Amino acid sequence: MDKPEIIMAPGPTPVPPQVLLAQGGPLVYHRGPGYGRLLREVSESLQEIMHTRSDVLVLTASGTGGLESAVANLCSPGDRVVVPVAGYFGERFAKIATAYGLDVRRVDYEWGRAVRPEDVAAALAEAPTKAVFMQQSETSTGVIHDVEAVGSVVREAGALFAVDVVSSLGAVPYDGDAWGVDVAIGGSQKAFSATPGVAFVSVSSAAWEAAASSTSPRFYFDWRLYKDAFDRKNPENPFTPAISLMQGLREALALYFEEGAEAVLTRHRLLSEGTKAGARAMGLELFGEHPERAWAVTAVRAPEGIDGDEIVAKVRRDHHVILAPGQGPLKGKIFRIGHLGYYDRLDIVRCMAALESTLVELGHPVEPGAGVVAAQAVFTGR
Ligand SMILES: *Cc1c(COP(=O)(O)O)cnc(C)c1O
């Protein structure tokens, strides 16, 4: 019997029925007051969530389109940029910067490490630098980088600071203006539990100045077009937006505010702690620096002698729970549990139960129930 699968990978995440209903409704015409209100509401909600007075532009793209827009608008070919790379998404920023002809100074880490502000400061001290590009949540390892600490060294060096918050915004604390972030890039399909296809980008006044003088080729992602269209009496997108997805995203953001920003963070912290306690109780080792900060994704080492990809495949086949495998050098060595977005305690309990049975069947000694009990103990505070 085929049961629906539950995605417990770090994006896309399950979508609440209210969001699906909202985006299944009739289209709001995109050159008129209805869409103008929708776009303004979405943009203002995101400003509030990001704690920023910067403009927030909404692009029809997956998160990577937002990342590319940051590189294209902030920098000109030949500009020196510093890119810490501690996983798959650090690698992605480095690739985009290289594609745009920038002079990329990588700060490389073993995957699973957190970016250290002193390393970024040292790279910045070597030569004048236009911008630093990094992630808050390096989804491939689960690690949360310290944006506040890195932001202060970037500010001191007078460089621009662009942060990929795609898998962290709404799951871990983020304070854009206080942390000196010039550009933050988010996506619809992670902690907000809307469907994939919308990226959003905050743009500070320093970032606008850079965009005005950048000589990089750009058209679809030219931020200035989005601002001009937004600043009309009735806000618009320059091109036809993904109207249905925007109707869904508006509903997803309404659900976020209905629950409350603090409550959303508390839920993510609690589900993360339950997951980690459960994994440890199964005798598993967590992967990555500062697991206590990793409220979006829990990365777990595959036990000795068992392939992480096999765990992921078997949990999906037998229990219809989709976990994420290790990427790049971590393939087979870890697996990842996403708990950002539309999840509750029982989803975690279900995941723990699925994992326990799977591990037992693969020959890893687990006392059945151990993970479930440990997760429940976190949830009930006992
Ligand atoms: C998911 C994700 C992205 C966006 O990837 P897309 O597939 O383009 O949506 C970017 N950065 C991070 C850290 C992510 O987790």
PDBQT file of the ligand as one rigid body, heavy atoms in Angstrom, charges set to zero:
ROOT
HETATM    1  C1  LIG A 401      18.056  25.102  -0.134  1.00  0.00    +0.000 C 
HETATM    2  C2  LIG A 401      19.185  26.042  -0.076  1.00  0.00    +0.000 A 
HETATM    3  C3  LIG A 401      19.447  26.961  -1.109  1.00  0.00    +0.000 A 
HETATM    4  C4  LIG A 401      18.578  27.106  -2.314  1.00  0.00    +0.000 C 
HETATM    5  O1  LIG A 401      18.647  26.087  -3.192  1.00  0.00    +0.000 OA
HETATM    6  P1  LIG A 401      17.599  26.040  -4.395  1.00  0.00    +0.000 P 
HETATM    7  O2  LIG A 401      17.594  24.607  -4.760  1.00  0.00    +0.000 OA
HETATM    8  O3  LIG A 401      18.123  26.913  -5.440  1.00  0.00    +0.000 OA
HETATM    9  O4  LIG A 401      16.304  26.555  -3.848  1.00  0.00    +0.000 OA
HETATM   10  C5  LIG A 401      20.474  27.861  -0.960  1.00  0.00    +0.000 A 
HETATM   11  N1  LIG A 401      21.228  27.857   0.138  1.00  0.00    +0.000 NA
HETATM   12  C6  LIG A 401      21.017  27.008   1.150  1.00  0.00    +0.000 A 
HETATM   13  C7  LIG A 401      21.891  27.106   2.356  1.00  0.00    +0.000 C 
HETATM   14  C8  LIG A 401      19.985  26.073   1.077  1.00  0.00    +0.000 A 
HETATM   15  O5  LIG A 401      19.761  25.228   2.086  1.00  0.00    +0.000 OA
ENDROOT
TORSDOF 0
